[in-house]
Amino acid sequence: MMTKLFGTNGIRGVANEDMNSELALGIGMAWGTLLKKSNPRPKVAIGTDARISNHMLKSAITAGLLSTGCNVTDVGLVPTPTLQYAVKQKDFDSGVIITASHNPPQFNGIKGVASDGTEFSKDVEDEIERIYFDKNHDLADWKNVGKLSNWDGAINLYINGILATVDVDLIKKKQFHVVIDCGNGAGSLVAPILLKKLGCKITELYCELDGMFPGHNSEPLPENLVDLMKKVTEVGADIGAAQDGDADRAIFIDEKGTYIWGDKSLALGGKYITKQHKGGIAVTPVTTSNCFDDVVVENGGEVIHTQVGSPIVARVMIGKNAVFGGEENGGLIFPEMQYCRDSAMSIAKVLEIMAKENKPLSELIEEIPKYEVYKTKMPCPDEKKENVMKTLAEQIKNDSKVIEVDETDGVKLYLEDGWVLMRPSGTEPIFRVYSESKSKAKAEEIALTYKKLTEEIINR
């Protein structure tokens, strides 16, 4: 039995192994029990991505929710942000999306959505876990079990929401040619339709739903987007865009076929939106590149750094009334639409930026300050993580190279020639080290220096 269910983004595991129907049923009963504490007849929306184990897990968690007296509405196969938008717009008390995001096809997962459309906070997840393990379920009597219904309007609602938020007429005038790579995932049901409504000429790549992800691995990394990069130059497109498995993240390819890393698209969004608002607060985790801070501050804005995790970023954005936020993995959050990572909204917004600035994507990215990032990791038993963190914090007090220490999430050291972050993984028995500097060699040198220090502490 797993002792910790929820990770950074929901519960994930290999289907019919650690992610099985028994677990999903129990989570549904625990979830419903918690919801009934504030509402005698909660309304829950449920949807899935394209994975082949989706119906198995959806049926199981639905049964658990119904058994506690929740009414469940099945919205079908949809992207994660589509489900989140429907929950908020249609006044559901909660939402469930069956997805393992970018993980390989044998994986699946369960992600929870609060009534405002944001992902569950950690305290809610902890309470569901507590009820699950205690098996203290509040089951309804036979005549008060929940009712199941179906609704197929979530995708249209979501697309119309995006169209109402961006300058459609301006984008249409540009008649952009977009190569869209949906990776055989849930985005296939939204992105091509949205782009056509924005007046774009589109070339589709892997836009057929297939839970085996035959086109390529669903993580939108450079090695998985070779076909997209090639196709953009082959057809002379203005831009390429790729989505991950549940379509909450987008990665862009410029007109030259160049892969744009997520920190660059995040900085582009931050630059454009703070310029538009003449400042404002922008929120991102401590792992994000300094290029984001540079462009936001240049436009009179303020950056707030958070712990890693999009639910944390979203909640800080709400609390601080931020104008923009997101993560450096292609997960951009536009509060005018909703407080969650949203690939389709990101694609529409990048097209709007290109149209308003009247510049190709390569030129817009060239204007973003350049930094080199280096990432590495090392094994670390979970039981050692807390002590490693404490020891690291103590040892760097005497490090003359350190200008400032940030312990928001792990230990981040600001140095004269860059920064380094050492943090334990929330889902694996490893420690991660991230570094950044203007020079690639310096970024690597910094990372390996502090990786060695962390390894020494782990091995004591």
C-alpha positions, 0 to 999 in steps of 0.5 A: 500500500502506498503511504503517500498518494498525492504528489506534485500534480495528483496521484499517478502510477502504472495502470492496474498496478499501483494505479488500480480500480480499488484505489480509485474507488476508495479515493472516490469514497474519501473525496465524496465524504470530504465534499459532503461535510460542506454540502449534502448533495455535492455536484462533481464533474469528471473527465479523462484524457486519451489513455486506454485505462481512462474508462476503468479508473473513471468508472471506479472513482465515479462509483465511489463518489456516487456511493457517498451521495454525490451527483456526478456529471461525465463531461467525456474526454477533454483536456485538463484545462477544459474540465477546470474551466467547466467546473468554475463556469458551471458551478460544480463543487469539485472536478476530477480529471483522469490523467497522467499528463506527460507520463508514458502510456502505461501510467494514469492518474487522478487529479482533483479540481476545487470549485474555483477551477484550481487544482486541489491544495495540499491540505485538501489532498492530505484530508482525502488521504486521511479519510482514505486510509482511515476508511471512515467513509460517509456512505449514503443510504440506498435511496440517497446514492448519487445520480450520474449524468452526461454533458458534452458541452465542455469543449465548446464552453472552453473554446468560446471562453478563450475566444472571448479573452483574446483579440480574435479579429487581429489574429484573423487578419494575420492569417497565421500558418500554425503546425499543431502537434497534439501528441495524440492527446486530449488537445486533439479535440480542442486545438485544431478547432480553436486555431480554425476559429482564429482564422489560422491555416493549420497543418496537423501532426498527431492530432488523432486520439490514441492513448498509446501515443504512437506519434511520439512520447507525450512529454514535449521535449526537443527529442520528441518534437523532431517531426514538428520542428522539421514540418514548420520549416518544410511548410513555411509555417509562422509557428509550431505548437506542441501539447503534452498528454492532457494539454495543460502545457504548450511548447513552441517552435519558431518559424525557423524550426527552433525549439523554444524552451518553456522559460522563454515562452514564460518570459515572453508572456510575462514581458507582454502582460506586464507591459500591457498592465504597466507593471503588476505582480507575476508569480513563478516557482524558484526554479524559473530562469532569471530571464523572467524576473528581468523582463517583468521588473523592466516593465515595472512589475514585481516577481513573487517566487513560490514552491514548485507546483502549479497549484501553489503558483495559482493560489498565490496568484489569486491571493496577490491579484497577479496579472500573470504566472506559470512554470518554466515547463510550458505551463502558463497561467492567464488569470483573465481566463482561469487560474491553471496551466492552459495550453490552448489559451497559451497558443492563442495568446502567443499568436496575439502577441505576435500579431500585436507586436507585428514580429515573428516568434524568433525575433520576440524570443531574441529580445528575451535576456539569455541565460544558461541552465544546467540540471542534474540529480542524485539518489537520496532516500526519502528519510534523509531529505529533511536532514540533508536540507537542514545540513545544507542550510547550515553549511552554506552560512560560511560560504563567502560566494553566497550573496543571498539564501532563499529557502522557499523550496529547497535551498537556493543560493544567489551567487555573483555569477548566477544561482543554484537550487538544491531541492528534494523531489516530492515524488521520487527518492532523489535530490535535484540541483538546478543552476543558472549563469550567463555562461553554459560552462559556469552554470555546469561548474556551479551545479556540479560543485553544489551537487558534490556538496549535497552528495557528501551530506547524503552519504554521511 
